[in-house]
Amino acid sequence: MVMMLMKATAIANSNIALVKYWGKRNSDLILPYNSSVSMTLNNLNTKTTVEFNKTLSEYEVTINRKVAKGEELARVANHLELLQNSSPHKIFAKVRSESNFPKKAGLASSASGFAALTLAGTKALGQDLTVKNLSILARRGSGSASRSILGGFVEWTKGSLPDGLDSHALQIKKEAHWPELSMIVTIISTEEKKVSSRAGMSQTVKNSPFYSAWLDTIESDVEKMKQAISEKDFIQLGKIAELNAIKMHATMQTTTPPFIYWEAGSLSIMKEVLKLREEGIECYFTMDAGPQVKILCQQKDIETIKSRVTEINLVKDIIICHPGKEARLTEDHLF
Ligand code: DP6
């Protein structure tokens, strides 16, 4: 008898939110309080190979060449169990995952990681899911992963159903709509963050007095952002993205106890961006759950901004990104 090989490999790009997801209305199903909008990035990605194997007696997971243990292993194992929910016999799997950027440093490694795991895992199980169903499943691994299933410019609609079946990503525009839109990712520190985005957003929902103010303005930010993307209005996109990021950070800085992802280098870059704007160079910053600053700019200004940012000696590395494509399968397995 020929044994069917239950193995597949997927590559998913990371995404950076232009209007952020921050706060869950249901932590088990990962359902957000607000919709969000992101850009999938071409140069930050995760490749993952999953092989279900009946001879295994446990999950064997390697992430960036290190054997996963504890909570990290549990998150991957739980996700693989979820993908197998519809099948009568649970099978363990071997997983190897590699990202071309540091994980847990505010560069959305869980987004590309769980998007790649979902696509590779379902394919290895012989399932061919729709983009919508892949996005719903990826969301259960990490909320932002729902958006990395799609390329270009993406909205994650918060939905309203208790089971979350209407909470998934939709493409606003393909990457080819605005290929010259640029994001300069500046690396300030590659140390793993002390407060995960998961713990951070939970604490914020619980006790930031600003959280309701965040929710008051978010749907309007989403609508304005979608319009800016459709019209390729760079200034509008930059203004909304920057203010939205500052608003999100204000909510976490006002929790008890407060937490601040910004490092000295982050602040230096934010100020440099404001200075560049005063000099007539249109650029805007956004930041996530980590110290890295991502600068939104137009293709023509990349070199000027890059050389100014390089002068700040707290910057360790710079990665230039443009809109990237959707999660996809490859035959080039990692093992
Ligand atoms: C600041 O998707 O990492 O990057 O759903 O708990 O896994 P979990 O959180 P995660 O949070 C991302 C938060 C953010 C904003 C965003 O990507 O929208």
Residues whose N, C-alpha, C, O or C-beta is under 5 A from the ligand:
A	BS01	DP6	A17 V19 K20 Y21 I30 S36 S110 G141 S142 G143 S144 A145 S197 R198 D288 A289
